[in-house]
C-alpha cells in the first residue's frame, strides 16, 4: 500500500512540475514575442504618415485663420493642405467654401475712389493685359509637363489650379500644384505674396527669377515649398510637395523650372 501511495504521489508531483514548466515556457514566448519581431524602419512610413499629418496641421491652421476673419491666409493654408495630401476631402471642401466666399465679396459694389488718377496702378506696358479680367484662366496653367501626369484643371471664377503627379513613383517630388488667383488689384496680389506666401513658407525664403519675372521661393521646413510671383492683378503660385521631409532647399531649381510651365500670355 505504501509503495503504491508513494508512486501516485510521485506521479502527481511530476505532472504538476511538467504543467508548471509548460506554463513558464508559454509565458516566456508570449513576453519575448514582441521583442523578437522585426521592426519596421521609421523612414518607410514617411510617405504614408507625414503627408496626411502635415495636411491636418495645415488644415487646422486654415480653420483658425478662417475663424479669425483672415480668409486670404485661410485659403492659402487650405491649398497647402491639399497639396500635402490631395485626397484630403476636408481641405478640398474648405478651398471650395473660401473660394466661393471670395467670389461673393468681389461682386459686392464698391464705392468709387475720389480720384481715379491717385489710385491708378502702374505696371510695365507689356503687363497691361494682366490688369484686365481674363475669361479663360484654364489657359494659364500647364496641360503637360515632362515626366509628370497632369490632371484636369479645377476652376472657379477668379481661380484655377491643376496638379501633376510624377510618372516615377520613387521621385523626390510627390506632387506639383499650379494655381492662378485673380485678386482684382495688383496691390492685393502683391500683398498675398509678401505677406501670406512669405509667412506660410518662411524657411529658406528668397527671391528667384521665373522667365525674367521676380518671384519668391520658400519652404515650410518640412514637406512643402512654393514659388509665387505677381503679374498685374494675378498671382501665379506653384506648390511643390516632396516625398520625404528633407532636401527642400536643394529642389529650388526644380520648383523654379516647374513654375516656368505657366503660360506667358492669356489666350486672345
FIROBA-647211 format. One record per atom (N, C-alpha, C, O): x, y, z. Coordinates in pm, whole numbers, padded with zeros to 5 digits, always signed. Example, Ala and Ser with C-alpha at 12.3 -4.5 7.8 and 13.67 -1.06 7.14 Angstrom:
2
+01319-00569+00780 +01230-00450+00780 +01320-00330+00780 +01424-00332+00846 +01285-00225+00708 +01367-00106+00714 +01290+00003+00787 +01341+00114+00804 
//
This chain:
268
+00083-00122+00000 +00000+00000+00000 +00086+00125+00000 +00062+00218-00078 +00187+00129+00089 +00272+00248+00098 +00349+00272-00030 +00370+00386-00071 +00393+00159-00095 +00466+00175-00223 +00377+00234-00331 +00419+00319-00409 +00250+00185-00333 +00156+00236-00434 +00126+00383-00412 +00120+00463-00505 +00105+00416-00281 +00077+00556-00248 +00194+00647-00283 +00174+00758-00332 +00314+00599-00259 +00433+00679-00295 +00445+00700-00443 +00483+00807-00489 +00411+00595-00519 +00419+00608-00666 +00319+00711-00717 +00350+00792-00805 +00196+00707-00659 +00095+00804-00702 +00136+00948-00668 +00119+01040-00747 +00190+00962-00547 +00235+01096-00507 +00343+01149-00599 +00342+01266-00639 +00438+01060-00634 +00546+01099-00726 +00492+01139-00863 +00539+01234-00925 +00392+01065-00908 +00334+01093-01040 +00264+01229-01041 +00274+01307-01136 +00191+01255-00929 +00120+01383-00919 +00218+01500-00924 +00198+01597-00996 +00326+01487-00843 +00427+01595-00841 +00494+01612-00977 +00522+01723-01021 +00521+01499-01043 +00584+01506-01176 +00495+01578-01275 +00542+01661-01353 +00364+01547-01271 +00269+01613-01362 +00257+01761-01333 +00251+01842-01425 +00254+01795-01205 +00245+01937-01168 +00365+02016-01216 +00353+02126-01269 +00483+01954-01196 +00605+02022-01240 +00605+02040-01391 +00648+02145-01441 +00558+01939-01465 +00553+01947-01612 +00462+02060-01657 +00496+02138-01746 +00341+02068-01592 +00247+02174-01627 +00305+02311-01597 +00291+02405-01675 +00370+02321-01481 +00430+02449-01444 +00538+02492-01541 +00544+02608-01581 +00624+02396-01580 +00729+02428-01678 +00670+02470-01812 +00721+02562-01876 +00564+02403-01855 +00499+02438-01982 +00444+02580-01976 +00454+02656-02072 +00383+02613-01861 +00328+02747-01845 +00437+02853-01852 +00420+02957-01915 +00549+02825-01786 +00661+02919-01789 +00712+02941-01930 +00741+03053-01971 +00722+02828-02006 +00770+02838-02145 +00675+02922-02230 +00719+03007-02307 +00542+02896-02213 +00444+02971-02292 +00446+03118-02257 +00443+03204-02345 +00450+03147-02128 +00456+03288-02086 +00582+03354-02138 +00580+03468-02184 +00691+03279-02131 +00818+03334-02180 +00811+03370-02326 +00858+03477-02366 +00750+03281-02409 +00737+03312-02551 +00643+03429-02573 +00666+03512-02661 +00535+03436-02492 +00441+03546-02507 +00505+03680-02478 +00477+03778-02547 +00591+03684-02376 +00659+03809-02344 +00769+03841-02442 +00791+03956-02479 +00838+03737-02484 +00953+03759-02573 +00912+03786-02715 +00986+03847-02792 +00789+03737-02753 +00746+03751-02892 +00764+03890-02948 +00829+03904-03052 +00709+03997-02883 +00723+04132-02938 +00866+04178-02947 +00900+04260-03033 +00953+04125-02857 +01093+04168-02860 +01166+04115-02981 +01264+04175-03026 +01120+04003-03033 +01190+03943-03145 +01123+03968-03279 +01169+03920-03383 +01015+04044-03277 +00951+04077-03405 +01036+04178-03480 +01088+04271-03419 +01053+04161-03612 +01134+04257-03688 +01070+04394-03687 +00951+04407-03716 +01147+04496-03653 +01094+04633-03650 +01096+04692-03790 +01183+04661-03870 +00997+04780-03818 +00989+04847-03947 +01059+04981-03936 +01024+05060-03848 +01156+05010-04021 +01225+05139-04013 +01126+05254-04021 +01030+05249-04098 +01150+05357-03942 +01059+05472-03941 +01050+05538-04077 +00946+05594-04112 +01158+05533-04155 +01161+05604-04283 +01060+05548-04381 +01017+05619-04472 +01021+05420-04365 +00926+05363-04460 +00787+05419-04440 +00701+05401-04526 +00763+05486-04329 +00631+05540-04302 +00621+05688-04337 +00515+05748-04317 +00727+05748-04387 +00726+05892-04412 +00620+05930-04513 +00542+06023-04490 +00615+05860-04625 +00522+05899-04730 +00377+05883-04688 +00295+05969-04719 +00344+05773-04618 +00206+05746-04584 +00159+05821-04462 +00041+05856-04454 +00249+05846-04365 +00206+05907-04240 +00218+06059-04241 +00126+06129-04200 +00332+06109-04286 +00357+06251-04270 +00280+06336-04370 +00257+06454-04345 +00239+06279-04485 +00158+06355-04578 +00026+06396-04515 -00002+06515-04504 -00057+06299-04472 -00183+06333-04406 -00164+06412-04277 -00244+06500-04246 -00059+06382-04202 -00036+06455-04078 -00004+06601-04106 -00055+06691-04039 +00082+06624-04206 +00115+06762-04243 -00009+06834-04293 -00031+06951-04261 -00092+06764-04372 -00215+06825-04423 -00309+06861-04310 -00374+06966-04315 -00319+06776-04210 -00408+06803-04098 -00365+06929-04023 -00447+07012-03985 -00232+06942-04000 -00183+07062-03933 -00212+07188-04010 -00253+07289-03953 -00193+07182-04142 -00221+07299-04227 -00371+07329-04230 -00412+07445-04229 -00452+07223-04234 -00598+07241-04235 -00646+07306-04106 -00731+07395-04109 -00591+07262-03992 -00628+07322-03863 -00593+07469-03860 -00669+07551-03809 -00475+07504-03914 -00434+07645-03918 -00525+07723-04013 -00555+07840-03988 -00570+07659-04121 -00661+07726-04215 -00794+07756-04146 -00850+07864-04164 -00845+07662-04068 -00969+07685-03996 -00955+07800-03896 -01044+07884-03883 -00840+07801-03826 -00816+07909-03729 -00813+08044-03799 -00868+08142-03749 -00747+08050-03915 -00740+08175-03990 -00878+08217-04039 -00912+08335-04038 -00957+08119-04083 -01093+08149-04128 -01177+08206-04014 -01251+08303-04032 -01166+08146-03896 -01242+08191-03781 -01200+08331-03735 -01280+08406-03681 -01073+08364-03758 -01025+08496-03719 -01059+08603-03823 -01038+08722-03801 -01113+08559-03938 -01152+08653-04042 -01050+08674-04151 -01075+08749-04245 -00933+08608-04141 -00828+08622-04242 -00849+08516-04350 -00782+08413-04350 -00942+08541-04440 -00978+08440-04539 -00869+08420-04644 -00856+08311-04700 -00791+08525-04671 -00682+08510-04768 -00579+08409-04718 -00538+08320-04792 -00539+08424-04593 -00445+08331-04532 -00507+08191-04520 -00440+08090-04542 -00635+08187-04485 -00703+08058-04471 -00703+07982-04603 -00682+07861-04605 -00728+08052-04713 -00731+07988-04844 -00593+07936-04883 -00580+07827-04938 -00491+08015-04854 -00354+07971-04886 -00317+07846-04805 -00256+07753-04859 -00353+07844-04679 -00324+07728-04595 -00404+07606-04639 -00352+07494-04638 -00529+07626-04678 -00611+07515-04725 -00554+07456-04854 -00554+07334-04872 -00504+07542-04942 -00441+07492-05065 -00312+07417-05033 -00282+07315-05096 -00238+07466-04935 -00117+07395-04895 -00150+07258-04837 -00079+07161-04861 -00258+07250-04761 -00301+07121-04706 -00340+07026-04818 -00311+06906-04812 -00405+07079-04919 -00445+06996-05034 -00324+06950-05113 -00322+06839-05166 -00223+07034-05121 -00100+06994-05190 -00027+06885-05113 +00031+06795-05172 -00029+06894-04980 +00037+06792-04898 -00035+06659-04905 +00029+06554-04898 -00167+06663-04920 -00245+06539-04927 -00364+06563-05020 -00470+06604-04974 -00346+06537-05150 -00452+06566-05248 -00585+06495-05220 -00688+06537-05270 -00583+06387-05140 -00706+06314-05110 -00778+06370-04987 -00880+06315-04946 -00726+06477-04930 -00786+06536-04810 -00916+06608-04849 -00913+06721-04898 -01029+06541-04826 -01157+06594-04867 -01194+06720-04790 -01256+06811-04846 -01157+06725-04662 -01190+06843-04581 -01120+06967-04635 -01179+07075-04641 -00993+06952-04674 -00919+07065-04730 -00981+07109-04862 -00990+07229-04890 -01023+07012-04944 -01085+07046-05072 -01214+07123-05051 -01241+07220-05121 -01294+07079-04953 -01420+07148-04925 -01396+07289-04873 -01469+07382-04906 -01291+07305-04790 -01260+07437-04737 -01214+07531-04848 -01251+07648-04850 -01134+07479-04940 -01092+07560-05055 -01215+07606-05134 -01224+07722-05174 -01308+07515-05155 -01430+07549-05230 -01510+07657-05158 -01555+07753-05220 -01528+07641-05027 -01604+07738-04948 -01536+07875-04951 -01602+07977-04972 -01405+07877-04929 -01333+08004-04923 -01327+08071-05059 -01336+08194-05069 -01313+07991-05165 -01311+08048-05299 -01446+08108-05333 -01454+08216-05391 -01553+08037-05297 -01688+08089-05321 -01710+08217-05242 -01774+08310-05291 -01657+08222-05121 -01670+08342-05040 -01598+08461-05100 -01647+08573-05096 -01480+08435-05158 -01405+08544-05220 -01477+08596-05344 -01469+08714-05377 -01548+08505-05414 -01627+08549-05529 -01739+08640-05486 -01766+08743-05549 -01806+08602-05375 -01917+08683-05327 -01870+08822-05287 -01936+08922-05317 -01755+08829-05220 -01703+08958-05179 -01664+09044-05299 -01679+09166-05297 -01612+08977-05403 -01564+09053-05519 -01679+09111-05601 -01659+09206-05677 -01801+09054-05587 -01914+09103-05664 -01991+09213-05593 -02081+09273-05652 -01956+09241-05467 -02023+09349-05396 -01982+09484-05455 -01865+09506-05486 -02077+09575-05470 -02042+09706-05527 -01948+09783-05435 -01968+09785-05313 -01848+09844-05492 -01754+09923-05416 -01775+10071-05443 -01813+10110-05553 -01750+10151-05344 -01759+10295-05361 -01642+10343-05447 -01527+10315-05412 -01667+10412-05555 -01556+10455-05641 -01465+10551-05568 -01512+10631-05487 -01335+10544-05594 -01242+10635-05527 -01266+10779-05569 -01317+10806-05677 -01227+10870-05480 -01247+11012-05509 -01167+11055-05630 -01212+11139-05709 -01048+10999-05646 -00964+11037-05758 -00906+10911-05820 -00822+10845-05760 -00951+10875-05939 -00901+10755-06004 -00754+10772-06042 -00680+10674-06050 -00712+10895-06066 -00572+10917-06103 -00480+10881-05988 -00370+10830-06011 -00524+10906-05865 -00439+10880-05749 -00425+10731-05722 -00326+10689-05662 -00524+10651-05766 -00522+10508-05737 -00486+10424-05859 -00490+10301-05852 -00453+10487-05968 -00422+10412-06088 -00299+10325-06068 -00196+10372-06020 -00309+10198-06107 -00199+10105-06089 -00096+10124-06199 -00130+10130-06317 +00029+10133-06161 +00137+10150-06257 +00205+10016-06283 +00259+09955-06191 +00201+09970-06406 +00267+09845-06444 +00337+09867-06576 +00301+09957-06652 +00437+09786-06606 +00503+09796-06736 +00403+09778-06849 +00303+09707-06835 +00431+09844-06961 +00337+09839-07073 +00307+09697-07117 +00193+09666-07153 +00408+09610-07114 +00387+09473-07158 +00297+09393-07067 +00244+09289-07108 +00279+09439-06942 +00197+09366-06847 +00058+09427-06832 -00018+09384-06745 +00024+09524-06913 -00107+09589-06900 -00221+09489-06915 -00327+09506-06855 -00199+09384-06996 -00304+09284-07016 -00342+09214-06887 -00454+09166-06873 -00248+09208-06792 -00273+09137-06666 -00355+09220-06568 -00387+09172-06459 -00389+09342-06604 -00476+09423-06519 -00622+09404-06555 -00710+09453-06485 -00648+09332-06662 -00785+09313-06711 -00836+09173-06672 -00756+09083-06649 -00966+09156-06666 -01022+09022-06640 -00986+08927-06753 -00987+08965-06870 -00953+08805-06718 -00921+08702-06816 -01030+08596-06810 -01052+08533-06706 -01098+08577-06921 -01213+08487-06923 -01172+08341-06905 -01238+08267-06833 -01064+08301-06969 -01023+08160-06966 -00895+08143-06885 -00785+08139-06941 -00909+08132-06754 -00791+08113-06670 -00728+07976-06690 -00610+07956-06661 -00805+07881-06740 -00751+07747-06765 -00632+07752-06859 -00540+07670-06850 -00634+07849-06948 -00527+07859-07045 -00394+07903-06987 -00293+07905-07057 -00393+07939-06856 -00269+07986-06794 -00193+07876-06721 -00074+07892-06693 -00259+07765-06690 -00190+07655-06622 -00148+07551-06725 -00213+07538-06829 -00041+07478-06699 +00009+07383-06800 -00086+07264-06820 -00149+07217-06726 -00092+07219-06942 -00169+07098-06974 -00077+06976-06981 -00125+06862-06987 +00054+07000-06981 +00151+06890-06982 +00280+06940-06918 +00308+07060-06916 +00357+06846-06868 +00487+06879-06808 +00572+06753-06814 +00524+06645-06781 +00699+06764-06856 +00783+06646-06874 +00790+06559-06749 +00816+06608-06639 +00768+06430-06767 +00779+06329-06662 +00670+06338-06556 +00682+06278-06449 +00564+06412-06586 +00451+06422-06492 +00320+06398-06566 +00307+06429-06684 +00224+06341-06495 +00089+06326-06547 +00003+06437-06489 -00011+06449-06367 -00055+06519-06576 -00131+06635-06535 -00279+06601-06531 -00331+06539-06624 -00346+06640-06423 -00489+06613-06409 -00574+06718-06478 -00523+06801-06553 -00704+06713-06450 -00796+06812-06505 -00793+06937-06419 -00794+06927-06296 -00790+07055-06479 -00790+07179-06400 -00918+07194-06319 -01027+07159-06365 -00903+07247-06199 -01017+07279-06115 -01038+07430-06122 -00948+07506-06086 -01154+07473-06167 -01176+07615-06190 -01298+07666-06116 -01400+07597-06103 -01285+07787-06069 -01397+07867-06020 -01369+08008-06067 -01257+08038-06111 -01466+08094-06059 -01446+08230-06107 -01331+08295-06032 -01333+08306-05909 -01230+08337-06107 -01116+08404-06046 -01011+08311-05990 -00921+08356-05920 -01021+08181-06019 -00927+08087-05959 -00919+07960-06044 -01021+07909-06089 -00797+07911-06065 -00778+07786-06136 -00656+07715-06077 -00559+07780-06038 -00663+07582-06071 -00549+07505-06022 -00547+07370-06092 -00651+07320-06135 -00429+07312-06101 -00413+07180-06161 -00295+07111-06093 -00198+07176-06055 -00303+06981-06078 -00198+06906-06011 -00124+06816-06110 -00178+06775-06213 +00002+06788-06076 +00084+06697-06155 +00148+06593-06064 +00202+06626-05959 +00140+06467-06105 +00196+06356-06029 +00310+06296-06111 +00293+06271-06230 +00427+06270-06049 +00540+06219-06126 +00513+06079-06181 +00449+05997-06115 +00562+06053-06302 +00548+05920-06360 +00632+05818-06284 +00597+05700-06280 +00741+05862-06225 +00827+05776-06144 +00780+05778-05999 +00792+05882-05935 +00726+05668-05945 +00673+05670-05808 +00780+05693-05702 +00747+05725-05588 +00907+05678-05738 +01017+05698-05643 +01080+05836-05654 +01185+05862-05595 +01017+05926-05730 +01072+06060-05748 +01072+06137-05616 +00988+06114-05529 +01167+06228-05604 +01177+06309-05481 +01055+06398-05464 +01011+06423-05351 +01001+06445-05574 +00880+06528-05570 +00758+06438-05586 +00749+06361-05682 +00665+06447-05492 +00548+06360-05499 +00427+06430-05559 +00331+06364-05599 +00429+06563-05567 +00313+06634-05620 +00351+06778-05656 +00429+06842-05586 +00296+06825-05766 +00309+06966-05806 +00168+07023-05819 +00077+06957-05870 +00152+07147-05774 +00023+07213-05790 +00047+07352-05846 +00115+07435-05786 -00010+07376-05966 -00004+07509-06027 -00137+07579-06003 -00242+07519-06021 -00134+07704-05964 -00258+07777-05940 -00241+07923-05983 -00133+07981-05970 -00348+07980-06034 -00353+08122-06068 -00472+08182-05997 -00583+08129-06005 -00449+08293-05927 -00554+08358-05848 -00573+08502-05894 -00476+08576-05909 -00696+08540-05916 -00728+08677-05954 -00766+08755-05829 -00871+08729-05769 -00681+08850-05788 -00707+08930-05669 -00770+09065-05702 -00785+09150-05614 -00807+09086-05827 -00877+09206-05873 -00788+09331-05882 -00809+09415-05969 -00690+09343-05792 -00598+09457-05797 -00455+09407-05779 -00431+09302-05719 -00363+09484-05833 -00222+09447-05820 -00177+09458-05674 -00094+09379-05628 -00231+09555-05602 -00192+09574-05461 -00226+09451-05378 -00146+09407-05296 -00345+09394-05399 -00385+09275-05325 -00302+09153-05366 -00268+09069-05283 -00270+09146-05494 -00189+09034-05541 -00050+09039-05477 +00002+08937-05431 +00010+09157-05474 +00142+09170-05413 +00137+09142-05263 +00230+09083-05207 +00028+09183-05197 +00014+09160-05054 +00009+09010-05024 +00059+08964-04921 -00052+08934-05113 -00060+08789-05093 +00079+08728-05090 +00109+08645-05004 +00164+08768-05183 +00299+08711-05190 +00385+08760-05075 +00453+08681-05010 +00383+08891-05049 +00473+08948-04948 +00431+08913-04806 +00515+08911-04715 +00304+08884-04785 +00258+08852-04650 +00225+08703-04635 +00288+08633-04556 +00127+08655-04711 +00080+08518-04691 +00183+08415-04733 +00217+08326-04655 +00234+08426-04856 +00332+08326-04904 +00457+08326-04816 +00505+08220-04777 +00508+08443-04786 +00631+08453-04706 +00609+08408-04562 +00703+08366-04494 +00486+08417-04515 +00456+08375-04378 +00443+08223-04369 +00500+08161-04280 +00369+08164-04462 +00348+08019-04459 +00475+07945-04498 +00507+07841-04440 +00547+07998-04596 +00670+07934-04645 +00789+08023-04608 +00853+08081-04695 +00816+08031-04481 +00916+08127-04432 +01059+08072-04428 +01154+08149-04414 +01074+07941-04440 +01207+07881-04430 +01283+07897-04562 +01229+07870-04670 +01408+07941-04552 +01493+07949-04671 +01438+08039-04778 +01464+08017-04896 +01362+08140-04739 +01298+08226-04837 +01395+08318-04909 +01498+08358-04854 +01362+08351-05032 +01445+08441-05109 +01387+08467-05247 +01291+08403-05288 +01446+08561-05317 +01399+08597-05450 +01448+08498-05554 +01559+08446-05544 +01365+08473-05653 +01401+08389-05768 +01352+08458-05894 +01273+08552-05889 +01400+08411-06007 +01357+08462-06136 +01282+08352-06210 +01334+08241-06228 +01161+08382-06252 +01082+08288-06332 +01058+08352-06467 +00973+08440-06481 +01132+08308-06566 +01122+08365-06700 +01138+08518-06697 +01065+08591-06764 +01235+08563-06618 +01264+08705-06611 +01177+08783-06515 +01194+08904-06501 +01083+08717-06448 +00994+08784-06353 +01039+08751-06211 +01065+08635-06179 +01048+08854-06126 +01089+08831-05989 +00978+08759-05911 +00861+08796-05917 +01019+08657-05838 +00924+08582-05758 +00984+08545-05624 +01099+08579-05594 +00907+08475-05545 +00951+08435-05411 +00954+08283-05402 +00863+08214-05448 +01063+08230-05341 +01073+08087-05312 +01094+08070-05163 +01176+08139-05103 +01020+07979-05103 +01036+07947-04962 +00975+07812-04931 +00900+07758-05013 +01006+07758-04815 +00954+07628-04774 +00889+07639-04637 +00908+07737-04565 +00812+07535-04602 +00755+07531-04467 +00847+07456-04371 +00813+07436-04255 +00964+07415-04420 +01062+07345-04338 +01040+07197-04325 +01118+07129-04259 +00935+07144-04387 +00908+07000-04377 +00891+06938-04515 +00984+06875-04567 +00773+06954-04574 +00745+06885-04699 +00698+06975-04813 +00679+06927-04925 +00679+07102-04787 +00620+07189-04888 +00711+07306-04922 +00785+07356-04837 +00705+07348-05047 +00777+07468-05093 +00688+07540-05193 +00597+07481-05251 +00716+07666-05212 +00637+07743-05309 +00725+07833-05393 +00833+07875-05350 +00678+07862-05511 +00728+07972-05594 +00605+08054-05629 +00510+08002-05688 +00607+08181-05594 +00493+08268-05620 +00540+08400-05678 +00640+08457-05633 +00468+08449-05778 +00502+08579-05836 +00375+08647-05886 +00271+08584-05902 +00387+08776-05910 +00273+08859-05946 +00285+08910-06088 +00393+08950-06133 +00173+08906-06158 +00162+08974-06288 +00031+09050-06286 -00077+08991-06296 +00041+09182-06273 -00081+09263-06265 -00163+09226-06143 -00113+09231-06030 -00289+09189-06164 -00381+09153-06056 -00378+09004-06024 -00454+08957-05939 -00290+08929-06092 -00288+08784-06078 -00164+08734-06002 -00054+08786-06019 -00186+08635-05919 -00076+08565-05853 -00061+08428-05918 -00157+08352-05931 +00061+08398-05959 +00095+08266-06012 +00167+08191-05900 +00274+08233-05854 +00109+08082-05857 +00160+08011-05739 +00184+07864-05772 +00094+07794-05818 +00305+07819-05747 +00338+07677-05758 +00364+07624-05617 +00438+07685-05540 +00303+07511-05584 +00331+07444-05457 +00389+07308-05489 +00330+07230-05563 +00505+07281-05433 +00575+07156-05456 +00575+07075-05327 +00605+07128-05220 +00541+06947-05337 +00541+06857-05222 +00647+06750-05244 +00651+06686-05349 +00734+06731-05145 +00838+06629-05157 +00795+06503-05083 +00713+06509-04991 +00852+06389-05124 +00813+06261-05065 +00875+06238-04928 +00825+06157-04851 +00985+06310-04897 +01049+06298-04767 +01077+06438-04712 +01107+06529-04789 +01068+06456-04581 +01086+06589-04523 +01230+06634-04516 +01282+06665-04408 +01294+06638-04630 +01434+06685-04635 +01465+06726-04777 +01397+06685-04871 +01567+06808-04793 +01614+06842-04927 +01532+06945-05000 +01544+06957-05122 +01447+07022-04928 +01365+07121-04996 +01449+07230-05062 +01421+07272-05174 +01552+07275-04991 +01635+07382-05046 +01705+07339-05175 +01721+07419-05268 +01746+07212-05181 +01815+07163-05299 +01721+07150-05419 +01767+07135-05532 +01590+07156-05394 +01494+07141-05502 +01448+07276-05559 +01355+07282-05639 +01513+07383-05518 +01474+07515-05567 +01476+07521-05721 +01380+07570-05780 +01582+07471-05788 +01579+07474-05935 +01462+07396-05994 +01407+07433-06098 +01423+07286-05928 +01310+07208-05976 +01182+07289-05964 +01099+07290-06055 +01166+07358-05852 +01047+07439-05830 +01039+07554-05929 +00932+07582-05984 +01152+07621-05952 +01154+07733-06047 +01125+07682-06188 +01053+07746-06265 +01182+07567-06221 +01155+07509-06353 +01008+07476-06372 +00952+07498-06479 +00946+07422-06268 +00803+07389-06277 +00718+07516-06287 +00618+07519-06358 +00759+07621-06215 +00686+07748-06223 +00694+07808-06363 +00604+07881-06405 +00801+07776-06434 +00817+07828-06571 +00716+07766-06668 +00704+07811-06782 +00644+07663-06622 +00546+07598-06708 +00418+07678-06721 +00335+07650-06808 +00399+07779-06634 +00283+07866-06652 +00286+07931-06790 +00394+07961-06842 +00172+07952-06849 +00163+08015-06981 +00196+08163-06968 +00150+08230-06875 +00275+08214-07061 +00327+08350-07053 +00224+08460-07086 +00238+08574-07041 +00123+08423-07163 +00025+08525-07204 -00112+08461-07216 -00123+08345-07257 -00218+08533-07180 -00353+08477-07193 -00393+08463-07338 -00349+08538-07425 -00479+08363-07362 -00526+08342-07500 -00614+08458-07544 -00693+08509-07465 -00601+08497-07667 -00682+08608-07720 -00813+08556-07772 -00895+08634-07821 
//
